[in-house]
Structures are given as structure tokens and as C-alpha cells.
Amino acid sequence: MIEEEKTGNFSALYEKDSAVDQEITVTLRPGALTEYIGQDKVVETLKIAIEAALQRQEPLEHILFNGPPGLGKTTLAHIIAHEMGTRIVTFLGPALEKGGELMGLLTHLEKGGIFFID
């Protein structure tokens, strides 16, 4: 059985087993825009866009995050998926070798799903 334990802004997923070993995975990434620290203008813009899309019952428009590592692009992509209530598909950019691979991935994406190239 997998259980989630929330402590402050951290959540720990662990598998309860009668055996001695317990695997613990701690996620330090925020799960919602209200928990995200920094990038205030970006967060405010995303809040407005997400609220508007949800009210219109439409998918969020295309978004492009650009910048060096460590700015929170991946975290924001996962937060957007959570806030929109949709699934995210993450793909590593260097692994894309042929255009056909990208087309195959996009055709299997559900409506409103998020495709994130890292």
C-alpha cells in the first residue's frame, strides 16, 4: 500500500510493507502555484491564464519557458498540469532524433494534455 504523508510544504510518498525495508521518496518541488516561491510576475501571469482557461473550460494556450537550468521551468510545467487537472508528458529534448518521433508523441496526447520538452 502506498501512502502519502504531508508535512508542511513537503510530501513524502512511502510504501508500507510488513517487511523491515521502507522506501521513502521526498518531493521538494511545490505542487501548486500558491506554494511556488520566486518568479512573481510569471506566477501571477500563469494564475490569471489558468483561471481564465478553467472558467472557459478550455485548454491553456501554448506556453514557452526559456532560460538556463535552475529557474523552475520543469516545476512550473508540472504545477500547470496539476492546476489544470490534466496529465503531463515529459520528453528529453536531446532524445528527439527524428521529427516523426515528435509527431507520434503529439498524436497520442490527450486533449488539454501538457507536452513538456526538457
C-alpha positions in Angstrom: 0.0 0.0 0.0 1.4 3.4 -0.9 0.5 6.3 1.4 1.2 10.0 1.2 2.2 12.0 4.2 2.1 15.8 4.0 4.2 17.8 6.4 4.2 21.5 5.7 5.1 22.1 2.1 6.7 18.6 1.8 5.0 15.4 0.9 6.6 12.1 1.4 5.4 9.0 -0.5 6.3 5.7 1.1 5.3 2.2 0.7 4.1 0.5 3.8 5.1 -3.1 4.0 5.3 -5.7 6.8 9.0 -6.1 5.8 11.6 -4.1 7.6 12.6 -2.1 4.5 10.6 1.1 3.7 11.3 3.1 0.6 10.9 6.8 1.1 10.8 9.4 -1.6 10.6 13.0 -0.6 9.5 15.7 -3.1 10.8 19.1 -2.5 9.0 20.7 -5.6 5.9 22.7 -4.9 2.7 21.2 -6.2 0.7 24.4 -6.6 1.3 28.0 -7.7 0.5 29.1 -4.2 3.5 27.1 -2.9 5.9 28.4 -5.7 8.5 30.9 -4.4 10.1 33.4 -6.8 9.3 34.5 -10.4 6.4 36.6 -9.0 5.5 38.1 -12.4 5.5 34.7 -14.1 3.4 33.2 -11.4 0.9 36.0 -11.4 0.5 35.7 -15.2 0.1 32.0 -15.0 -2.5 32.3 -12.3 -4.6 34.6 -14.5 -4.2 32.4 -17.6 -5.1 29.2 -15.7 -8.1 30.8 -14.0 -9.3 32.1 -17.4 -8.8 28.8 -19.2 -10.6 26.9 -16.4 -13.6 29.4 -16.5 -13.8 29.0 -20.3 -13.5 25.2 -19.8 -10.7 25.2 -22.5 -7.1 24.1 -22.5 -4.4 26.6 -21.6 -2.8 28.2 -24.6 0.8 27.3 -25.6 3.5 28.4 -23.3 7.2 28.6 -23.9 9.6 28.6 -20.9 13.1 29.6 -21.8 16.2 30.1 -19.7 19.2 28.4 -18.0 18.8 25.4 -15.7 17.5 26.1 -12.2 14.9 28.7 -12.9 11.9 26.4 -12.3 10.7 25.6 -15.8 10.1 21.9 -15.1 8.4 22.7 -11.8 6.1 25.3 -13.4 5.2 22.8 -16.1 4.2 20.2 -13.5 2.3 22.8 -11.5 0.4 23.9 -14.6 -0.6 20.3 -15.3 -1.8 19.9 -11.7 -3.7 23.2 -11.6 -5.4 22.4 -15.0 -6.2 18.8 -13.8 -4.5 17.2 -16.8 -1.7 14.8 -17.5 1.8 15.9 -18.4 4.1 14.1 -20.8 7.8 15.0 -20.4 10.4 14.3 -23.0 14.1 15.0 -23.0 15.0 17.3 -26.0 18.3 15.6 -26.8 16.5 12.3 -27.2 14.4 13.6 -30.1 16.2 12.4 -33.2 13.6 12.4 -35.9 10.6 14.7 -36.5 8.4 11.6 -36.8 9.0 10.8 -33.1 7.7 14.1 -32.1 4.6 13.7 -34.3 3.9 10.3 -32.8 4.1 11.7 -29.2 1.8 14.6 -30.0 -0.8 12.5 -31.7 -1.2 10.4 -28.6 -1.5 13.4 -26.3 -5.0 13.7 -24.7 -7.0 16.9 -25.3 -5.7 19.6 -22.9 -2.7 17.5 -22.0 0.7 19.1 -21.5 3.7 18.1 -23.6 6.9 19.3 -21.9 10.2 19.1 -23.7 13.0 19.4 -21.2 
